[in-house]
Amino acid sequence: MLRAYCRSRRWAALLAAVAFAGIAALYGLYFASAGPIVYTLLLLTVLLLAAAAVDFRAYRRRMAELDRLLARAGEGLGELPREEDPLLNRYLAVTAAVERARRRERAASAEAARRADTYYTLWMHQIKTPLAALGLLLREPEPDREALELELWRLEQYADMALQYQRLAAAGSDLAFAQQDAGALVRRAAKRVSTLFIARNVRLELGDVERTVLTDGKWLTFVLEQVLTNAAKYTHPGGRVRVDFAPEGCVLQVADDGIGIRPEDLPRIFQWGYTGAAGRGEGRSTGIGLALCRQAMDLLGHGISVDSRPGAGTTVSLDLSRVQLPLE
């Protein structure tokens, strides 16, 4: 450590040597005797050595502190020391900023891992239902074709949701905003969920859906599929689901006359893993679909809200007018 200290202070040592030579030369110009020169240089040498000893002690303390921080860098630096040197304090401030950024990234990564674990745990439990149903149907002498198609559709939807969940993590580079025909997107989503509507004997009505909107067609279609799926699942056989734009603004509404949502459940329906009384009671919900919808709509710069009353149906409003294009 002493060698490292001497290397770090070599310019100070050189400056001291130059100063000593200058003092000796100055004394020589006045023809001073050797005694005063020697005594002066000895006194300065003692003072410099004392200052160097104090400085070396502080240097060693700082190096020990930095070695301690380096040893636990993988676990987090914690509180960084304060120094008298402004430049060193600036370096420490930069290090602290990097550490805070790393903590935020680690927290975000941990939260993403927790969500993924929650999602795939629910997903694996949920996908067992159509698999079991398919197994039972195939054991029958004459399997019900419509029932088989419904279970196959459910498997396809679960697989598609898992794929979309993966894409959401890197969706910022997957967006393609363009002027889209809202009616075409609604009809595309309705066609993909038509199997469920037929199986549950729920009528789908399309009202005024012809509008041009600035959005990403793939992601908006995904949201529409999830919303229509929920509407069909929680509407009694013989019920109705209607899709049209609100009279004012650019708000696409999906309204059903199903079982509705309790007031105490409404504030939490977009939370990960929250199913509410209806989903828990009938075992149809993973609590992930609406959370994915909110995440996708936030990504698109759109808004999503739900209005519902128990026994009076649910209306999901997709506000497609508030678009904030991502900056390149």
N, C-alpha and C positions, 0 to 999 in steps of 0.2 A: 504493500500500500504506500510505503514511503517513496518508492521509485515512481509510482503513478502520481503522487502528490508533487514530486519535484518536476516531473514532466509538465504537469498542469500549471506550474508556477515558473516555468523557465523564462518567460518574458519578463516577469517581475524581477527574477534574479539577474537577468541581463541589464535591466534598467538600473538596479542597485549597483552593479559593477561599473556601469558608465558613470553613475553619480559619484561613486568613490574615486574614480579616476579624475573626474572633474574637480572634486574637492582637493585632491592631492596636487593637481596642476595649479589650482588657484593659490594654494599655500606656496607653491614653488615660485609663482610669479612675484610674490612679496618676499622671497628669500627667507621664508620662515625656517626655523630649525626643524630637525626631524622629529623631535619630541612632541610638539603640538600636533603635527600631522598624524603620528602614530596613535596618540591618545584620542584624537578626534575620530579616527577610523575605527579604533577599538570600541569606543563608546557607541558609535553608529552600528557596528557589527553586533554588539550585545543587544541593542534595542531591536534590531532587525530579527535576530534569532529569537528573542522573546515574542515578538509579533508573529514570527513564523510558527513558533510552538503553539500559540493560541489559535492561529489559523489552521494549523494541522489538526489540532484537536477537534475543531468544528468540522473540518473536512472529513475526518474519520467518522464523526457522529453522523454526518449526512450520508456518507457511503454505507454505513451500517443500516441506516433507516431505509435507504434505497434497496439494499440487499434483502432486507426483510420484506419490503413491498414486492420485490421481484419474486421472492420465494412463494408468496401467496397470490401472485397475479392471477392464477387460474381460478381462484376462489372469489376474487373481488378485492380491490385495493383498499376499500374502506376509506377512512378519513386521512387525507394527505397532510403532511406537516407544513407549517408556515415557516418561511425563511426570510432573512433580512434582505437578501439579494433580490431586487425587483425582477431581474432577468430570470433567475431561478424560479421565482414565484410565478412568472408567466408560463414557464415550461410546466410547472406543476398544475397550473390552471388548465392548460391544454390537455394534460394527462387526465385531470379530473373530468373534463368535458367528454373525452373519449370513453372514460369509464362509465359515465352516465348513459351515453349512447349505447354502450354494450349492454348495460343492465336493461335498458328499454327493449333492445333486440332480444335479449334472453327471455324477458318477461313475455314479449309478443310470441316468441317461438314456443314457450311453454304453454301459453294459452291456446295457440294453434294446435299443438299436440294434444292438449286436453280435449279440445273440441273434436278433433279427428277421432280420438279414442271413444268419445261419447257417441259420435255419429256412427262409426262403424260397429260399435257394440249394439246400438239400436237397430242398425241396418241388418246385421246378421240375425238378430232375433226376429225382425219383421219379415225377412225373406223366407224364413222357415215356414210361414203360414201358407203362401201359395205353393211351395214345394210339397208340403204335406198334403194339401188339397189335390194337387196333381197326382200324387201317388195313390190317393184314395179313388179318384175318378178313373184312373187307368186300370184299377182292379175290377171295375164294374164290367159286366158282360158287354153292355152297349154304353160306352161313356157319353156323357152329355157334351155335345160339341160346343155349345155356347158357354157352358161352365169351363171347359178346357181353354177356350179362347180368352175368357176373363182372367183366369189364373196366369196364362202366358202373358197377357197384357200387363198384369201386376208385376211379374218378373221383369219384363222389359222396362217398365217405369222405374222400378227400384235400381236396375242397372244404369239407366239414364241419369237418375238422380246422383248416383255415386260418381259417374263421369263428370257431371256438371259441378259437383262439389270439388272435385280435383281441379277443374278448370278455373273455379273462382279464385283460387290462390294466385294464379298468374293471369287473371282476366284483364289486367290493365293493358297488356300487350295483345289481347285477343279481341279487343273492341273494334267494330267497324261501323261507325255512325254513317247513316245515310237517310234520305227521305224514304219512308216505308209506308206501304198501304196497310193501314190498321185493319181494315176488313179482311184482307188476305191473311194477315197474321192470326186474327181471331179464328177464321175458318180452318187454318192449318192446325191450330191448337185443338179446336173442336173435333176435327177428324181424328187426331191422335188419341183423344179420350172418349171417342164415340162408343167404344166397346163397353166402358163402364156405364155410360148413360143408358145404353140399350139393356144391359144386364140388370140395372136397378129400376128400369122403367121410368126414367126421369126425362122430361121433355126439355129440350134446349131451344130457346128462342133467340134469334139474332135481330136486334132492332137497328137503330142507326149506328152502324159501325164503320161507315165509309168516311175515312179521314186520313189525311197524310200527316205523318208524325216523323220527327227527327229522332231516331233511336237506332239501337242495334237489334236487328230483326231476330237473330238467333236467341239472344238472352230474353227479349220481351216475350217471345213464343214460349220459352221455358217457364217464365212467370205465369203466363196465361194458362198453361197446362196444369200447373200446380193449383192455381186458384179454381179452375174448372173442376179438377179432381176433388178438391175439398167440397165444393158446392154439391157435386153429385153424391159424395159419400154421406153427407149430413142432411140430405133431402130425402124425405119419405118416398117410397114407390108411388108413382102417379103425380109427383110434384113437378115443379117447374123451375128452371134456371134461365134468366134473361140477361143478355149482354147488349149494352148500347152505351152511347156517349151521353153524358149529362147535358141538360139544356144549355148550360153555360160553361165556358172554358173547354179545355181539352182533357176531360176526365172520363176515362173508360170505366164503366161500372158493371160488375158481375153480381147480380142479385138473385138469391134463392129464397124459397119459402120453407126452408127446412127447420131444424130443431133450434137453431140460434145458439148464441154464446152468452153465458152468464156475465153480468156486469163486472163481477170481481175477477173474471178471467181475461177480459178484454185488454187491460194494460200489459199483460204478460204474454200474449199470444205470439209475439215475434221473438221471444227468448228461446235460446237453444234448449231443446229437450223438454219444453213445457207443453203439455198436451191439453190441459183443461179438463173440465168435468165430462164433456162429450167424448173426447178422445179416450179418456181413461175408462169411461163407462162401457164403451163398445169395443175397445181394443183396436181401433182403426188407425191410430195416429202415433207417429214417432216423435212429434214435436220438433221436427227438423224442416219440414216443407216451407212453412211461413218464414222461418228464420232465413232460409236460403233465398226466399223471395225478397225479403227486406234487404239482404246483402246485395242481391243482384240489382234491385231498383236503386239503391244508394250508388252502386257502381255506375249506373246509367245516368244518374242525376235526376231520376224521376222520384215521385212520391207514392207511397202506398198507405192506405188507411182502411180501417174496418169499422162498420157500424152494425150493431146486431142487438136483438132482443130475444130472450128465450121464448121459443114457440112461435116467433114471428119472422124468422128468417134472418139472413145475413147479407150485407152488401159490402163488397170489396171494391174500393175506388182506387184506380191507377191514374195518378196525375201525370200525364205525359207532356205537359207544357213546360215544366221546369227542367231544362236540359243544360248541364254544364259540361261542355266538351273538355276532355283532359288535355292539358297542355303538352305539346311535344318537347 
